[in-house]
Amino acid sequence: MGSYLTNIHFDYERYYSNIGDDYELTPSEGRLYALSFRTSSMEEITYSGLGDMICRKITIDPSKKRLNLSYILLVVKPERQSYILDDEDVFVYLTLVNKDI
């Protein structure tokens, strides 16, 4: 059985604004972060695990701050913001990212 290396880049404290049919990333003074997962399958990357890793990376207490995970789906026109709410959404996001590479 092979292993999967999955890298996720994310931004914290930025958000998307709806401008007509498009979304525009509203900049912040924040920085771009990265996480790397080495797993035997992408199904091992869960919503709770992803949230925990993000909180550790940006050093916030998940009991005091709620994460809203989302991305812009570029394969659908008009481009729309998609939310990550559970394990299935994480899997869909990861498979879309891997297809685009």
N, C-alpha and C positions, 0 to 999 in steps of 0.2 A: 504494500500500500504506500503510495507516495505522500508527500506532504505539500501543503499549500502555504505559500507565503502571501499574505494579504496586507497591503499597506493602506492606511486610511489617513488622509490629510483633512484637518478640520480647523475651523476658525471659531473663536469664542468671542461673544459680545458683538457680533455683526448680525445683520438681519437683511432680509430681502424686502424691497418695497415694490409694490405692483405699479408699473408705469404702462398704462394701456394694456396691450396684450403681452408685454414682456415684464420680466423682473429685473431689478437692478440691485446689486449688492451695495448696501449702505456701509461705507468704511468705518472702521473704528481705529483706535490706537493699539488694538490687540495685535497678536502675532499669529502666524500659521503654525499649527501643531501637527505632529505625526504620531501614529500608532502603528505597530507592526504585530501581526498575528502569525504564528507558525502552527498550523493545525493539520490533522489528517483529512479534514473536510471542512468546507465553509459552513456547514450546518452546526459546527461546534461554536461558532461565534454567535452569541446570544445578545438579545437586547440588554439584559441586566449586566452581562459581562462587559459589553461595549460601554454602557453607562458608567460602570465602576472604573474602567480604565481611563475614560475621559476625565472623570472627577479626580482621579489620582494625578493625572498628567497636569491638569490646570489647578491642582491643589484647592479644591473646594469640597465642602462637606455635603454629600448628597441629601442628608436629612434636613439641611437648611436652605438648599437651593434646588429648584426643579430644572432639569434639562429639557429643552425642546429640540429634538433632532430633526433636521430636514435637509433636503437637497433640491437642486433644480434639475428636473428631468429634461435633458437636452434632446432626447429622441422623440419627444412628443411636441407637436406644434399646435397652438402657441406654447412656448416653454412655460411650465407650471411648477410651482413649489410642491414637493411631495414630503409628507411627514413620515418619520420612522416611529412607530408606536409599539411594535412587538417584534418577536423573533422572525416572523414571516417577512415583515418589512425590511429587516436587516438583511435577510437572505436575498431578497429582490434587489436591494441596493448593491450588495456585493457582487451579484451576478451581472448587473448592468455595468458596474465599474470594470470588471474583468473583461467584458466584451469590448469596451471602448479602447482598451490598451493595445 
